[in-house]
Amino acid sequence: CGFPHLEVQTLTLSTGRMEKTSSPGKSLKEALVCAQSEHRLTVGVYESAKIMTEDPDSVSFCVLATDEQFEWDVALQIHFTLIQSFCFDNDISIVRVSDTQRLAAIVGDEQEDAHCVLITNPADGSWEDPALEKLHLFCEESRRLNDWVPEISLPER
C-alpha cells in the first residue's frame, strides 16, 4: 500500500518534549487499513500470541487496546505485560490505543476482541508502507524519550 498524500511527521526534541506535525493516529489507521486489505492483520490476544509463538519474525507492529470497561481486567493486563515484553525482546514496535471499539471498527472485528492487533510482514518480503514506516519512526523516537509503549489516539473517521 502506498499513501502518497501523507504528510511527513517530524519530531522535535529541542524543547524536551515531542511535537507532532502530523497525527500518528492517522498513520496507524492507514497502516491498519492497508494491512487488512493485504490480509496481514491478526486480531485478538490469543490469535496474536499464537502468531508471536509460531513465527515472531513475521510480526512488524503491535497495537494494544483497552478502554475504561477493561481497565481493571487483571487477566488482560497480564496478557498485555507478556505481549509488551515479547515485543521488546523481538524488536517489534508497539503502541497503545484507548478506544477498543474504534480499533475494532477499523479492523472489522465483529467479536470485539481487538485488544491486540498485529500487523505482519508480507510472505514475499517485498513491500513498502509509508504509514507503517512513520509509525516505526514514531515508536523509535518515543523510546528515546523513555516512552516505551506510546499511546496513540485514533482519528474519528
C-alpha positions as YAML, in Angstrom:
chain: A
units: angstrom
residues:
- id: 1
  name: CYS
  ca: [0.00, 0.00, 0.00]
- id: 2
  name: GLY
  ca: [1.13, 3.48, -0.62]
- id: 3
  name: PHE
  ca: [-0.34, 6.66, 0.69]
- id: 4
  name: PRO
  ca: [1.48, 9.44, -1.19]
- id: 5
  name: HIS
  ca: [-0.81, 12.10, 0.31]
- id: 6
  name: LEU
  ca: [0.51, 11.55, 3.84]
- id: 7
  name: GLU
  ca: [2.31, 14.41, 5.49]
- id: 8
  name: VAL
  ca: [5.79, 13.78, 6.78]
- id: 9
  name: GLN
  ca: [5.86, 13.57, 10.55]
- id: 10
  name: THR
  ca: [8.68, 15.35, 12.29]
- id: 11
  name: LEU
  ca: [9.55, 15.02, 15.92]
- id: 12
  name: THR
  ca: [11.36, 17.82, 17.66]
- id: 13
  name: LEU
  ca: [13.43, 17.15, 20.74]
- id: 14
  name: SER
  ca: [14.87, 20.64, 21.23]
- id: 15
  name: THR
  ca: [12.17, 21.67, 23.72]
- id: 16
  name: GLY
  ca: [12.49, 18.44, 25.67]
- id: 17
  name: ARG
  ca: [9.11, 17.21, 24.52]
- id: 18
  name: MET
  ca: [7.79, 15.69, 21.36]
- id: 19
  name: GLU
  ca: [5.94, 17.94, 18.95]
- id: 20
  name: LYS
  ca: [3.94, 16.18, 16.29]
- id: 21
  name: THR
  ca: [3.30, 17.88, 12.98]
- id: 22
  name: SER
  ca: [1.05, 15.11, 11.70]
- id: 23
  name: SER
  ca: [-1.06, 12.60, 13.50]
- id: 24
  name: PRO
  ca: [0.39, 9.19, 14.36]
- id: 25
  name: GLY
  ca: [-3.26, 8.14, 14.76]
- id: 26
  name: LYS
  ca: [-3.89, 8.83, 11.08]
- id: 27
  name: SER
  ca: [-0.78, 6.83, 10.14]
- id: 28
  name: LEU
  ca: [-1.91, 3.97, 12.38]
- id: 29
  name: LYS
  ca: [-5.35, 3.88, 10.81]
- id: 30
  name: GLU
  ca: [-3.89, 3.89, 7.29]
- id: 31
  name: ALA
  ca: [-1.38, 1.15, 8.17]
- id: 32
  name: LEU
  ca: [-4.17, -0.99, 9.64]
- id: 33
  name: VAL
  ca: [-6.41, -0.49, 6.60]
- id: 34
  name: CYS
  ca: [-3.52, -1.31, 4.26]
- id: 35
  name: ALA
  ca: [-2.55, -4.44, 6.21]
- id: 36
  name: GLN
  ca: [-6.17, -5.55, 6.34]
- id: 37
  name: SER
  ca: [-6.56, -5.22, 2.57]
- id: 38
  name: GLU
  ca: [-3.47, -7.40, 2.16]
- id: 39
  name: HIS
  ca: [-4.61, -9.97, 4.78]
- id: 40
  name: ARG
  ca: [-1.69, -9.14, 7.09]
- id: 41
  name: LEU
  ca: [-3.72, -8.44, 10.26]
- id: 42
  name: THR
  ca: [-4.12, -10.69, 13.24]
- id: 43
  name: VAL
  ca: [-6.85, -9.63, 15.67]
- id: 44
  name: GLY
  ca: [-7.24, -10.95, 19.21]
- id: 45
  name: VAL
  ca: [-5.00, -11.62, 22.18]
- id: 46
  name: TYR
  ca: [-4.84, -15.40, 21.76]
- id: 47
  name: GLU
  ca: [-4.54, -15.28, 17.97]
- id: 48
  name: SER
  ca: [-1.71, -12.75, 18.30]
- id: 49
  name: ALA
  ca: [0.08, -14.87, 20.92]
- id: 50
  name: LYS
  ca: [-0.12, -17.83, 18.57]
- id: 51
  name: ILE
  ca: [1.48, -15.87, 15.70]
- id: 52
  name: MET
  ca: [4.17, -14.49, 18.03]
- id: 53
  name: THR
  ca: [5.00, -18.01, 19.24]
- id: 54
  name: GLU
  ca: [4.99, -19.69, 15.83]
- id: 55
  name: ASP
  ca: [6.68, -17.01, 13.71]
- id: 56
  name: PRO
  ca: [7.90, -13.96, 15.68]
- id: 57
  name: ASP
  ca: [9.95, -12.70, 12.71]
- id: 58
  name: SER
  ca: [6.76, -12.22, 10.70]
- id: 59
  name: VAL
  ca: [5.42, -9.60, 13.13]
- id: 60
  name: SER
  ca: [6.07, -6.00, 12.16]
- id: 61
  name: PHE
  ca: [3.86, -3.96, 14.51]
- id: 62
  name: CYS
  ca: [1.65, -4.47, 17.56]
- id: 63
  name: VAL
  ca: [-1.33, -2.45, 18.81]
- id: 64
  name: LEU
  ca: [-2.72, -2.97, 22.31]
- id: 65
  name: ALA
  ca: [-6.16, -1.53, 23.01]
- id: 66
  name: THR
  ca: [-8.12, -1.05, 26.18]
- id: 67
  name: ASP
  ca: [-10.72, 1.33, 27.49]
- id: 68
  name: GLU
  ca: [-12.43, 2.07, 30.79]
- id: 69
  name: GLN
  ca: [-14.54, -1.10, 30.55]
- id: 70
  name: PHE
  ca: [-11.40, -3.30, 30.60]
- id: 71
  name: GLU
  ca: [-9.11, -1.07, 32.65]
- id: 72
  name: TRP
  ca: [-9.31, -3.35, 35.71]
- id: 73
  name: ASP
  ca: [-9.29, -6.67, 33.84]
- id: 74
  name: VAL
  ca: [-6.30, -8.31, 35.54]
- id: 75
  name: ALA
  ca: [-6.05, -11.18, 33.05]
- id: 76
  name: LEU
  ca: [-5.95, -8.73, 30.13]
- id: 77
  name: GLN
  ca: [-3.28, -6.62, 31.87]
- id: 78
  name: ILE
  ca: [-1.17, -9.74, 32.41]
- id: 79
  name: HIS
  ca: [-1.51, -10.60, 28.71]
- id: 80
  name: PHE
  ca: [-0.50, -7.03, 27.83]
- id: 81
  name: THR
  ca: [2.59, -7.26, 30.04]
- id: 82
  name: LEU
  ca: [3.65, -10.51, 28.38]
- id: 83
  name: ILE
  ca: [2.98, -9.17, 24.87]
- id: 84
  name: GLN
  ca: [4.92, -5.97, 25.62]
- id: 85
  name: SER
  ca: [7.87, -7.97, 26.92]
- id: 86
  name: PHE
  ca: [7.81, -10.18, 23.84]
- id: 87
  name: CYS
  ca: [7.73, -7.14, 21.56]
- id: 88
  name: PHE
  ca: [10.66, -5.51, 23.38]
- id: 89
  name: ASP
  ca: [12.69, -8.73, 23.20]
- id: 90
  name: ASN
  ca: [11.97, -9.15, 19.47]
- id: 91
  name: ASP
  ca: [12.34, -5.51, 18.41]
- id: 92
  name: ILE
  ca: [8.68, -5.15, 17.43]
- id: 93
  name: SER
  ca: [7.23, -1.64, 17.55]
- id: 94
  name: ILE
  ca: [4.25, -1.40, 19.88]
- id: 95
  name: VAL
  ca: [1.65, 1.26, 20.73]
- id: 96
  name: ARG
  ca: [-1.48, 1.54, 22.86]
- id: 97
  name: VAL
  ca: [-4.84, 2.98, 21.91]
- id: 98
  name: SER
  ca: [-7.57, 3.80, 24.39]
- id: 99
  name: ASP
  ca: [-10.61, 3.16, 22.23]
- id: 100
  name: THR
  ca: [-11.15, -0.55, 21.65]
- id: 101
  name: GLN
  ca: [-14.42, -0.02, 19.78]
- id: 102
  name: ARG
  ca: [-12.88, 2.39, 17.28]
- id: 103
  name: LEU
  ca: [-9.99, -0.01, 16.69]
- id: 104
  name: ALA
  ca: [-12.45, -2.89, 16.24]
- id: 105
  name: ALA
  ca: [-14.38, -0.81, 13.69]
- id: 106
  name: ILE
  ca: [-11.21, -0.07, 11.71]
- id: 107
  name: VAL
  ca: [-10.09, -3.71, 11.60]
- id: 108
  name: GLY
  ca: [-13.61, -5.04, 11.07]
- id: 109
  name: ASP
  ca: [-13.68, -7.23, 14.17]
- id: 110
  name: GLU
  ca: [-17.24, -8.31, 14.91]
- id: 111
  name: GLN
  ca: [-16.33, -10.28, 18.04]
- id: 112
  name: GLU
  ca: [-14.87, -7.12, 19.61]
- id: 113
  name: ASP
  ca: [-11.68, -8.90, 20.67]
- id: 114
  name: ALA
  ca: [-9.50, -6.15, 19.25]
- id: 115
  name: HIS
  ca: [-7.43, -5.83, 22.42]
- id: 116
  name: CYS
  ca: [-4.37, -6.88, 20.46]
- id: 117
  name: VAL
  ca: [-3.83, -6.37, 16.74]
- id: 118
  name: LEU
  ca: [-0.69, -7.43, 14.89]
- id: 119
  name: ILE
  ca: [0.50, -6.28, 11.51]
- id: 120
  name: THR
  ca: [2.60, -8.97, 9.89]
- id: 121
  name: ASN
  ca: [5.08, -8.74, 7.04]
- id: 122
  name: PRO
  ca: [4.02, -9.96, 3.60]
- id: 123
  name: ALA
  ca: [5.09, -13.50, 2.81]
- id: 124
  name: ASP
  ca: [7.27, -12.43, -0.12]
- id: 125
  name: GLY
  ca: [9.06, -9.78, 1.91]
- id: 126
  name: SER
  ca: [8.64, -7.11, -0.75]
- id: 127
  name: TRP
  ca: [6.58, -4.13, 0.32]
- id: 128
  name: GLU
  ca: [6.66, -0.55, 1.35]
- id: 129
  name: ASP
  ca: [4.11, 1.04, 3.62]
- id: 130
  name: PRO
  ca: [4.86, 4.71, 4.28]
- id: 131
  name: ALA
  ca: [2.30, 4.88, 7.10]
- id: 132
  name: LEU
  ca: [3.90, 1.92, 8.88]
- id: 133
  name: GLU
  ca: [7.37, 3.40, 8.41]
- id: 134
  name: LYS
  ca: [6.17, 6.63, 10.07]
- id: 135
  name: LEU
  ca: [4.82, 4.59, 12.98]
- id: 136
  name: HIS
  ca: [8.14, 2.79, 13.41]
- id: 137
  name: LEU
  ca: [9.92, 6.17, 13.49]
- id: 138
  name: PHE
  ca: [7.35, 7.50, 15.97]
- id: 139
  name: CYS
  ca: [7.95, 4.49, 18.25]
- id: 140
  name: GLU
  ca: [11.72, 4.80, 17.93]
- id: 141
  name: GLU
  ca: [11.57, 8.47, 18.88]
- id: 142
  name: SER
  ca: [9.21, 7.72, 21.77]
- id: 143
  name: ARG
  ca: [11.63, 5.11, 23.14]
- id: 144
  name: ARG
  ca: [14.38, 7.74, 23.09]
- id: 145
  name: LEU
  ca: [12.14, 9.79, 25.39]
- id: 146
  name: ASN
  ca: [11.60, 6.75, 27.66]
- id: 147
  name: ASP
  ca: [8.02, 6.31, 26.47]
- id: 148
  name: TRP
  ca: [8.26, 2.59, 25.74]
- id: 149
  name: VAL
  ca: [4.63, 1.99, 24.78]
- id: 150
  name: PRO
  ca: [3.31, 5.32, 23.49]
- id: 151
  name: GLU
  ca: [-0.42, 5.91, 23.37]
- id: 152
  name: ILE
  ca: [-1.95, 6.98, 20.06]
- id: 153
  name: SER
  ca: [-5.41, 8.44, 19.56]
- id: 154
  name: LEU
  ca: [-7.20, 7.08, 16.52]
- id: 155
  name: PRO
  ca: [-8.93, 9.62, 14.28]
- id: 156
  name: GLU
  ca: [-12.72, 9.83, 14.41]
- id: 157
  name: ARG
  ca: [-13.07, 8.73, 10.79]
...
